[in-house]
Each structure stands twice: as C-alpha cells, then as structure tokens.
Amino acid sequence: MKVLTASQMREIDRRAMEELGLPGLVLMENAGLEVANLILNELSIGTGWPVLIIVGKGNNGGDGLVVARHLFNHGVDCQVLLLGREEEVSGDALINLKIARKIGIKITAVPTPALWTKYRHLLKEAAVIVDAIFGTGLSNPLSGLFARVVDDINNSGALVVAIDIPSGLSADTFELIGPAVRADFTVTMAAPKIAHIFPPAEDFVGELYVADIGVPPSLFARSDFSLELVEIESLQPYFEPREKNTHKGHYGHLLILAGSYGKTGAASMAGKAALKMGAGLVTIATADSCLPIIASTMPELMTEPLPETNSRSISDRALSRMLELLESKDALLLGPGLSTHPETSSLVLNLLARIKTTRIPVIIDADGLNIISARPEILSSLPEKTILTPHPGEFSRLSGIPTSEALRRRLEVVPELARKYNLHLVFKGYKSLSVSPEGKIIVNPTGNPGLASGGSGDVLSGFIASEAMQTKNLTQAVVNAVFVHGLSGDLAAVEIGERPLTATDIIDYLPHAISLISQGGEDDED
C-alpha cells in the first residue's frame, strides 16, 4: 500500500477528476459515506445519539457535511459548527452545505473566538465529535480560533473521529508542527499519509482506517511514489507450500561467520533462525574453542572451526579457509557475536575486499557493522547484493549523521545512503524501514517493544539471510523477513506478554507467523 505526501494525493485527485472524469463531488460523497459508515457500524452510533461535526471552509469540511447528511438520515442527532462564514464556503463543499441546510441539519457559523465561546458547550454534550476542519494540505501550525478549538476538542471527553488527518498535523511529516486534534479514529482517503505512520504524529491518529473512495489502483502505480506500507496479503505468495519435487539444495546453503568467547549465543540464534525460516543447510564458521558450545545448541547446525585469537575470537588467519567455504555457499551472514578484535576486524575487511565481485547475498549485522563503521570508505566497494541491518546508533556510525537526526530524517537519509552505495538497508526499530538500492522505502507495520531485547537482531539477520536464498528478489526477501520477524514477536507478546519476551521466543512463534501469512492473515488456529 502506497504512503503518500499531500502533493501526491492532490495529483491523484487531479488525475481522477481530469483524466478519468470522476467528479470531485462523487469523491467527496464517497469519502463522507465511508466516515459515516464507521460511525454507524463500527461505533454503533444510532438514533438519537448526539454527534457534533466541526467543519472548515474547504473540502475537508465538505466531507464533514456529507457525514452529517448520512448520519441525519439515520436518525442521529447531528449538529454542525462551521469555523468560518457561510459565504466563504465554495465549490463542492458549498453544494453539500446547501443540501444539508435544505434537509434540516442545524448548521451554525462560528467565525470568531467570541462565538466559539458561546457554542463550545456542545462539545461536552456530544458522544462523538467529527473533526472535519483541515485536510492533508495543512503546512503551518494552527493558531487563534483554530488552536483553541483543537484544545477544546481534546479536552471534551468525547470520542473523536478525524476525516483524512487530525487537524493540526501536516501530512508530509511525522513531526508535530503545532497543536493538533488527538483522534480516537481517523478515516483517511485512498492511501495513508506520512503523518499516519510514524510517531509522534501517529500518536494523534488513533485507529486508522483507509477508505476506498473509488480512485482506481492504476493511479497509484508510479515509480516516484517510493514509500509503501507492507500488507500481509501481499506476502502470501512467498509463503505458499513448497513444491513436492524439491530437496535441501533448492533452499540454499548459508555460511555464517559469527561468534566469539562469551557471545556464542548470538551465532547460535542466527543459525537456528535461518534454519527455521527454511534454509536448506546452515554452516556456522566460528572460533575453534567456541565451536562445541554452538554445535550443542541445535543438532541440525553444521559448524566449521576457525583459527582464533588469544581472546578466542576469530583470527585473520581464517581468511583462506573462509574463501574456500564460500565457494559452495549461497549466502553469507557475518557479524553476530563476532567481536571487534583487531585481528577479527582485519579478517572481515580482507574478506569483503576479496569477495566484492561475488554474486551471492552478503548480510552484515552487529559487529560486522561496527567493523565497517571504523572504515566507512569500504561502503563503496561492498558486494553488489549486500544487505546492512543497522539500528539507529549503528546507522549513525556508518553515515556520520547523529542518531537523533537520523531518526528525525529517516525517510531522507536512509534512502540516500542506500542509493549512494547501492545497498539494501534495514533501518531497525519501530516501523522498521526496508530500503532498496534505488531508494524505495517499505515500512514494516509489525513488531512491539518486547523485541527490544538482546538477540532479537541476531534472529532477524538469520531470517533475512535465509529468505535471501529462497526469494530471488532481494528487496522482497528483506521485506518478508522483517515482517515475519515482527509478526512472530507480536504473536509471542499475545501469549506471554511483551516484558518476558526473548529472542528465542521469536523463533518459537515463527511457525505460527508463517502459517498466518500463508493464510492471507486468516488465523486457522482460531
């Protein structure tokens, strides 16, 4: 599902009206009807219930007037407060204003703070308040009358339903630009906007509904619309039952360079995660003294002993053996529990230099990212199919951009780095971003705070490496793995809670997550 800016949504509307001949009045009618249906059906508001619709002078207000008409026709006790003068309303909104008046809806113009003081008591009497003041085009902070109205709505105690976007938010940023309505439900038209997806703006949206207002899907199929939100139905084809005439060789042999003294668990979890995600074979190459510990964690894992340092991390003397091992492998994961010992760092840097022409996916995580961060010039010579999986702090070290700025400007700086170095990037965290080398951004909706525990990233890297061997489109493989990782965590949180959730729980709930995706989101266990 595309995530749009205000200007992109305006362009969609323009093409729908000018090129396809869809009248704006029809789009407004469809929008208002969808909001009314939410109030009538989902919120169970019926005859005699008091609903207050607060409308602005533009098209968002016109949507609100359509809502009022449909609710009125169902016996709901509707009142409309217009924040402006009637003569200032024009176009399709004016048509709906006239219709609403003719059928008997009470409409009161409130163009001044003094008049607002007179009528604001209606907020306390309403069961539901519909925010139809400003739409997606707002770019400046609210002040004066509008800021006061927003404050009063937020303190009313009523359920608040926002049309398209809570008034006061800008569709083009997830940062707050000023006072904004804090909605319980938001019905947005045709596609979500940036403010709906990320905090802190997301915190004002409440439960989000994306309404179909009749805009054809073909209008969204544009390469310059580069921001998308994953829907579970879109992943179903990648988790269908396997063909009968296959064997382990069809699903890839993964080589994992990982582990050091005290960090063998990271290597083990990455290997187990890769196998459970469907890899045909997994070999963990690790420091000689660490091998027995890793091998004992799962009998299906293969292991390879490598020369080690005095600190029992992997020595740079392992380079030639790593090159031999890679000759028969389908993907390489390096980093979990690896350490940043100087000899280990030398091994990683020399290995990457020697395999920069390899055609297999190379996934770099954890200490692999820390090693690269110390030599950022290597970013320009990584293998073609490299996937980096940084959290915000690691991204900061890779890019030189402060963590706070990277978070605030993630939709700009993450794709910039991906394009600059022709990389696949996973910017981990709440609503993780999977970014292609072309700068396409796919937002992941799954996951919860319970995933913020040690080893969760190692499990994710194992999922990604496994899926990279099974799904030929590397961007799609990353999207699949990130989604199923979060979904597994969500399913685990439902059963055991967020606080007790550990990384191994993510692996344990992976089968349920895959089953859920394969059913298109319908849980066959219910």
PyMOL commands that set and color helices and strands:
alter all, ss='L'
color gray80, all
select helices_A, chain A and resi 6-18+24-42+59-73+86-88+91-102+113-119+121-125+144-154+194-197+201-204+217-220+232-239+248-251+264-276+288-295+316-326+342-354+367-373+376-381+392-399+403-408+410-421+449-451+456-470+474-496+503-508+510-518
alter helices_A, ss='H'
color red, helices_A
select strands_A, chain A and resi 50-55+77-82+106-109+128-132+159-163+185-189+207-211+227-229+253-257+281-287+302-306+331-334+362-364+386-388+424-427+433-435+441-443
alter strands_A, ss='S'
color yellow, strands_A
deselect
rebuild
show_as cartoon
